[in-house]
Amino acid sequence: MTSHETGGQAPAAAGAMGLEELLALPATVNVTTAARALGIGRDKAYELIRSGRFPVRTLPLGGTIRVPTAELWKVLGVEAIEGAR
């Protein structure tokens, strides 16, 4: 994809998710998957969580952190896209 095809911006990271993959996610995902959906790295996601600046509510469950997929979709504007179909 050229920068012209992406509106003048560089293409998203090679591991970034498309809409179809986003819609297939389970009810909650781990931080690595949420970071990939947001187009950021895992380390950056954990940094944002620690600082309280992660754009989605997280669920600390024992030694793990889960991210509600519905809230991830909302931040990414997936509800608006689906509503337009």
Kinemage of the C-alpha trace (Angstrom):
@kinemage 1
@onewidth
@group {chain A} dominant
@subgroup {mainchain}
@vectorlist {calphas} color= white
{ca met a 1} P 0.000 0.000 0.000
{ca thr a 2} L 1.417 3.383 -0.883
{ca ser a 3} L 1.276 6.498 1.268
{ca his a 4} L -1.242 7.871 -1.251
{ca glu a 5} L -3.555 4.908 -0.569
{ca thr a 6} L -3.366 5.524 3.175
{ca gly a 7} L -4.208 9.207 2.935
{ca gly a 8} L -0.596 10.357 3.005
{ca gln a 9} L 0.254 8.443 6.164
{ca ala a 10} L 2.649 5.542 6.449
{ca pro a 11} L 0.914 2.157 6.514
{ca ala a 12} L 0.049 0.694 9.916
{ca ala a 13} L 2.405 -1.752 11.541
{ca ala a 14} L 2.646 -5.059 9.736
{ca gly a 15} L 0.825 -6.802 12.588
{ca ala a 16} L -2.068 -4.316 12.771
{ca met a 17} L -5.565 -5.811 12.660
{ca gly a 18} L -8.176 -5.352 10.013
{ca leu a 19} L -11.877 -4.888 10.702
{ca glu a 20} L -12.734 -8.539 10.099
{ca glu a 21} L -10.160 -9.711 12.651
{ca leu a 22} L -11.320 -7.076 15.164
{ca leu a 23} L -14.908 -8.292 14.878
{ca ala a 24} L -13.818 -11.902 15.472
{ca leu a 25} L -12.166 -11.169 18.835
{ca pro a 26} L -13.527 -12.850 21.986
{ca ala a 27} L -15.231 -10.865 24.773
{ca thr a 28} L -11.911 -9.954 26.393
{ca val a 29} L -8.370 -9.986 25.031
{ca asn a 30} L -4.904 -9.828 26.510
{ca val a 31} L -2.838 -6.635 26.442
{ca thr a 32} L -0.707 -7.831 23.518
{ca thr a 33} L -3.801 -8.346 21.346
{ca ala a 34} L -5.326 -5.026 22.439
{ca ala a 35} L -2.061 -3.250 21.634
{ca arg a 36} L -1.997 -4.823 18.179
{ca ala a 37} L -5.582 -3.688 17.557
{ca leu a 38} L -4.600 -0.151 18.568
{ca gly a 39} L -1.498 -0.248 16.374
{ca ile a 40} L 0.970 0.126 19.251
{ca gly a 41} L 3.566 -2.181 20.730
{ca arg a 42} L 3.089 -4.354 23.781
{ca asp a 43} L 5.653 -2.424 25.818
{ca lys a 44} L 3.941 0.889 25.022
{ca ala a 45} L 0.570 -0.594 26.008
{ca tyr a 46} L 1.900 -1.701 29.405
{ca glu a 47} L 3.541 1.707 29.882
{ca leu a 48} L 0.184 3.400 29.191
{ca ile a 49} L -1.625 1.023 31.563
{ca arg a 50} L 0.883 1.697 34.356
{ca ser a 51} L 0.519 5.462 33.873
{ca gly a 52} L -3.298 5.277 33.742
{ca arg a 53} L -3.361 6.580 30.145
{ca phe a 54} L -4.405 3.409 28.269
{ca pro a 55} L -7.451 4.414 26.198
{ca val a 56} L -9.525 1.423 27.277
{ca arg a 57} L -10.565 0.182 30.733
{ca thr a 58} L -8.518 -2.822 31.790
{ca leu a 59} L -9.510 -5.722 34.034
{ca pro a 60} L -6.770 -6.888 36.393
{ca leu a 61} L -7.441 -10.570 37.069
{ca gly a 62} L -4.850 -12.085 39.358
{ca gly a 63} L -1.512 -11.864 37.575
{ca thr a 64} L -3.014 -11.001 34.191
{ca ile a 65} L -4.727 -8.025 32.609
{ca arg a 66} L -7.656 -8.388 30.220
{ca val a 67} L -9.186 -5.734 27.958
{ca pro a 68} L -12.945 -5.766 27.165
{ca thr a 69} L -13.311 -6.094 23.407
{ca ala a 70} L -16.521 -4.027 23.235
{ca glu a 71} L -14.685 -1.070 24.771
{ca leu a 72} L -11.772 -1.587 22.398
{ca trp a 73} L -14.210 -1.523 19.460
{ca lys a 74} L -15.752 1.700 20.793
{ca val a 75} L -12.366 3.458 21.017
{ca leu a 76} L -11.583 2.309 17.482
{ca gly a 77} L -14.958 3.482 16.132
{ca val a 78} L -16.056 -0.006 15.124
{ca glu a 79} L -19.621 0.596 16.376
{ca ala a 80} L -19.972 3.531 13.988
{ca ile a 81} L -18.658 1.463 11.093
{ca glu a 82} L -20.988 -1.421 11.869
{ca gly a 83} L -23.955 0.954 12.285
{ca ala a 84} L -23.350 2.296 8.791
{ca arg a 85} L -23.714 -1.141 7.190
